[in-house]
């Protein structure tokens, strides 16, 4: 069985995402809050989107992952999984 990805939301720009500075770098804090019936997507402390916990996002308990575009350099610090 081949791995596949499913888009759960359209890409939408947000004012809370910090843009790269003159050196081409920026730092953004990302968080995903999976509650009993919905999932919140948080950037720099502000909820930017939420989805119902069904369909492709129905099975999220105890699972985490990181998917990054090949054109980015990403450093992950402080990865925390909590219930």
C-alpha positions in Angstrom: 0.0 0.0 0.0 1.4 3.3 -1.0 1.5 6.3 1.3 -0.7 9.2 0.3 -1.6 12.6 1.7 -5.0 14.2 1.8 -5.6 18.0 2.0 -8.0 18.7 4.8 -8.3 22.4 4.0 -7.5 24.8 1.2 -4.3 26.9 1.6 -5.2 30.3 3.0 -2.8 33.2 3.9 -2.9 34.5 7.4 -1.7 37.8 8.9 -0.4 36.0 12.0 2.3 34.1 10.0 5.6 35.9 10.4 7.2 36.7 7.0 10.9 36.1 6.3 13.2 39.0 7.3 16.0 40.5 5.2 18.1 37.4 5.7 15.2 35.2 4.4 14.4 33.7 7.9 11.4 33.7 10.0 10.2 31.8 13.1 6.6 30.7 13.7 5.2 28.6 16.5 2.7 26.0 15.3 0.3 24.0 17.4 -2.5 21.5 16.6 -5.2 21.0 19.3 -7.2 17.9 18.8 -10.3 18.0 21.0 -13.1 15.4 21.2 -15.1 16.9 18.2 -12.8 19.4 16.5 -9.2 20.2 15.6 -7.8 23.7 16.0 -4.7 24.8 14.0 -2.8 27.5 15.9 0.0 29.8 14.6 1.9 32.1 17.0 -0.8 31.6 19.7 -3.8 32.4 17.5 -6.3 29.9 16.0 -6.2 30.3 12.3 -8.5 27.4 11.3 -10.5 24.6 12.7 -12.0 21.4 11.3 -14.5 18.9 12.6 -12.9 15.7 13.8 -14.3 13.4 11.1 -13.5 12.1 7.7 -9.7 12.4 7.1 -9.2 13.9 10.5 -11.3 11.4 12.5 -8.3 9.3 13.7 -5.9 11.7 15.4 -5.6 10.5 19.0 -2.1 9.6 19.9 -0.6 10.2 16.5 1.6 13.1 15.4 3.7 13.8 12.3 5.6 16.5 10.5 5.3 17.1 6.8 7.5 19.8 5.2 7.7 21.1 1.7 11.1 20.3 0.1 11.8 24.0 -0.4 12.0 24.9 3.3 14.6 24.5 5.9 12.9 23.6 9.2 14.1 23.2 12.7 11.7 21.6 15.2 12.2 22.5 18.9 10.1 21.7 21.9 8.0 19.0 20.3 5.3 18.0 22.9 2.5 15.5 22.7 -0.1 15.7 25.4 -3.6 14.5 26.1 
